[in-house]
Amino acid sequence: MELDVRGLICPMPVLKTKKALEDLANGERLTVIGDYKPALENIKRFAENHGYKVVSIEEYENIFKVVIEK
């Protein structure tokens, strides 16, 4: 599943990530794409603190991509 949070500022990217992860089955992956740099760390921290696995983080010029496994 892919979630595009570009154009949103915190707390919305984290809240949308939380909702999307709730809708996934265990073992499924969510790819979050955003452009608000502080959201990257907040999403990563949220995932780790709630027992999800951060599989990868990629950063481009103004875009980030985080893959999280439920």
C-alpha positions as CSV (number, residue, x, y, z in Angstrom):
1,M,0.0,0.0,0.0
2,E,1.2,3.5,-0.7
3,L,0.3,6.7,1.2
4,D,1.1,10.1,-0.2
5,V,1.3,12.8,2.4
6,R,3.0,15.4,0.3
7,G,1.8,18.9,1.1
8,L,0.8,18.0,4.6
9,I,2.5,19.2,7.8
10,C,2.5,17.5,11.2
11,P,0.6,16.0,12.8
12,M,-1.3,15.0,9.7
13,P,1.4,12.8,8.1
14,V,1.7,10.8,11.3
15,L,-2.1,10.5,11.8
16,K,-2.6,9.3,8.2
17,T,0.3,6.8,8.6
18,K,-1.3,5.5,11.8
19,K,-4.7,5.0,10.1
20,A,-3.2,3.3,7.1
21,L,-1.2,0.9,9.3
22,E,-4.3,0.0,11.2
23,D,-5.9,-1.1,7.9
24,L,-3.1,-3.4,7.0
25,A,-2.7,-7.1,7.8
26,N,0.3,-8.3,9.8
27,G,3.3,-8.6,7.4
28,E,2.0,-6.1,4.9
29,R,4.1,-3.1,4.0
30,L,3.1,0.6,3.8
31,T,5.2,3.1,1.7
32,V,4.8,6.7,2.9
33,I,5.9,9.4,0.6
34,G,6.2,13.0,1.9
35,D,7.9,16.3,1.5
36,Y,7.7,17.8,5.0
37,K,11.1,17.0,6.4
38,P,10.1,17.0,10.2
39,A,7.4,14.4,9.4
40,L,10.1,11.9,8.3
41,E,11.5,11.6,11.8
42,N,8.1,11.7,13.4
43,I,6.8,8.9,11.2
44,K,9.9,6.8,11.9
45,R,9.6,7.4,15.7
46,F,5.9,6.6,15.7
47,A,6.5,3.3,13.8
48,E,9.3,2.2,16.0
49,N,7.5,3.1,19.2
50,H,4.4,1.1,18.2
51,G,6.2,-2.1,17.2
52,Y,6.3,-1.6,13.5
53,K,9.4,-2.3,11.5
54,V,11.0,0.5,9.4
55,V,12.3,-1.4,6.5
56,S,13.9,1.4,4.6
57,I,14.1,5.2,4.3
58,E,15.1,7.0,1.1
59,E,15.6,10.7,0.7
60,Y,15.7,12.6,-2.5
61,E,15.9,16.4,-2.9
62,N,12.7,17.4,-1.2
63,I,11.0,14.0,-1.0
64,F,11.2,11.1,1.4
65,K,10.0,7.6,1.2
66,V,9.6,5.4,4.3
67,V,8.7,1.7,4.0
68,I,7.1,0.3,7.2
69,E,6.1,-3.3,7.8
70,K,3.2,-4.1,10.1
